[in-house]
Amino acid sequence: MAFWPALIFALVMAVLPKPPELPTDNLGDKFHHMLAFFTLTVLAGAGWPRFSMVRLALWLSLVGAGIELAQAIPALHRMADWRDWVADTGAILAGLLPVAVLRHLNRRSGSA
């Protein structure tokens, strides 16, 4: 399952005092947050098809909030920003659309 390595990668990148430069750095911090949480949502939704989408969204949003709390720790030299959590949650909600489509298609193909 690709979800767990993706989650570990996102968590490590979120708490590294000086994360490595990425080719997408010019797109801004919010882009990274949104890309990470959209990806996590799709991976989790596909990996656990019986898990409620509401619970999935709440769990992942809680992960985003936890990251912001961790980034508030002075020793990490990171900046906590509630707007990052909003970007995470917006990306989670956007990620639920392809999850819903995938689940619908899987139900249809299973009943045929």
C-alpha positions as CSV (number, residue, x, y, z in Angstrom):
1,M,0.0,0.0,0.0
2,A,1.5,3.3,-1.1
3,F,-0.4,5.4,1.5
4,W,2.1,4.6,4.4
5,P,5.3,5.6,2.6
6,A,3.6,8.7,1.3
7,L,2.4,9.6,4.8
8,I,5.9,9.0,6.3
9,F,7.4,11.2,3.5
10,A,5.0,14.0,4.2
11,L,5.5,13.9,7.9
12,V,9.3,13.8,7.6
13,M,9.3,16.7,5.1
14,A,7.0,18.7,7.5
15,V,9.3,18.4,10.5
16,L,12.7,18.7,8.9
17,P,14.4,21.9,10.1
18,K,15.6,22.6,6.5
19,P,13.8,20.4,4.0
20,P,15.5,19.8,0.7
21,E,14.7,22.0,-2.3
22,L,12.1,20.7,-4.6
23,P,11.5,21.5,-8.3
24,T,8.1,22.9,-7.3
25,D,9.4,25.3,-4.6
26,N,8.6,28.2,-6.9
27,L,4.9,27.3,-6.7
28,G,4.9,28.0,-2.9
29,D,4.3,26.3,0.4
30,K,0.5,26.0,0.0
31,F,1.0,24.0,-3.3
32,H,3.1,21.4,-1.4
33,H,0.5,21.1,1.3
34,M,-2.3,20.7,-1.2
35,L,-0.3,18.2,-3.3
36,A,0.6,16.1,-0.3
37,F,-2.9,16.0,1.2
38,F,-4.7,15.5,-2.2
39,T,-2.3,12.5,-2.8
40,L,-2.8,11.1,0.7
41,T,-6.6,11.3,0.3
42,V,-6.6,9.5,-3.0
43,L,-4.3,6.8,-1.7
44,A,-6.2,6.3,1.5
45,G,-9.5,6.3,-0.3
46,A,-8.4,3.7,-2.8
47,G,-6.5,1.6,-0.2
48,W,-9.4,1.4,2.2
49,P,-12.6,1.4,0.1
50,R,-14.9,0.5,3.0
51,F,-13.6,3.4,5.2
52,S,-16.1,6.2,5.4
53,M,-15.1,9.3,3.3
54,V,-16.2,11.6,6.2
55,R,-14.0,9.7,8.6
56,L,-11.2,9.7,6.1
57,A,-11.4,13.4,5.6
58,L,-11.6,14.1,9.4
59,W,-8.6,11.8,10.1
60,L,-6.4,13.4,7.4
61,S,-7.4,16.9,8.5
62,L,-6.4,16.0,12.0
63,V,-3.0,14.9,10.6
64,G,-2.7,18.3,8.9
65,A,-3.5,20.0,12.2
66,G,-1.0,17.9,14.0
67,I,1.7,18.9,11.5
68,E,1.0,22.5,12.2
69,L,1.2,21.9,15.9
70,A,4.5,20.1,15.5
71,Q,5.8,23.0,13.3
72,A,5.2,25.3,16.3
73,I,7.9,23.6,18.2
74,P,10.8,26.2,18.3
75,A,13.5,23.5,18.0
76,L,12.3,22.5,14.6
77,H,12.8,26.0,13.2
78,R,9.6,25.8,11.2
79,M,6.7,28.1,11.0
80,A,3.2,26.9,12.0
81,D,0.4,28.5,9.9
82,W,-3.3,27.8,10.3
83,R,-3.6,28.6,6.6
84,D,-1.5,25.6,5.8
85,W,-4.1,23.5,7.7
86,V,-6.9,25.1,5.6
87,A,-5.0,24.3,2.4
88,D,-4.6,20.7,3.6
89,T,-8.3,20.4,4.4
90,G,-9.3,22.0,1.0
91,A,-7.1,19.5,-0.8
92,I,-8.6,16.6,1.2
93,L,-12.1,17.7,0.2
94,A,-10.9,18.0,-3.5
95,G,-9.3,14.5,-3.2
96,L,-12.7,13.0,-2.1
97,L,-14.0,13.6,-5.7
98,P,-11.7,11.1,-7.4
99,V,-12.2,8.7,-4.5
100,A,-15.9,8.9,-4.9
101,V,-15.6,8.2,-8.6
102,L,-13.2,5.3,-8.1
103,R,-15.5,3.8,-5.5
104,H,-18.5,4.2,-7.7
105,L,-16.7,2.5,-10.6
106,N,-15.6,-0.3,-8.4
107,R,-19.1,-0.9,-7.2
108,R,-20.5,-0.9,-10.7
109,S,-17.8,-3.3,-12.0
110,G,-18.3,-5.6,-9.0
111,S,-22.0,-5.9,-9.6
112,A,-21.8,-6.6,-13.3
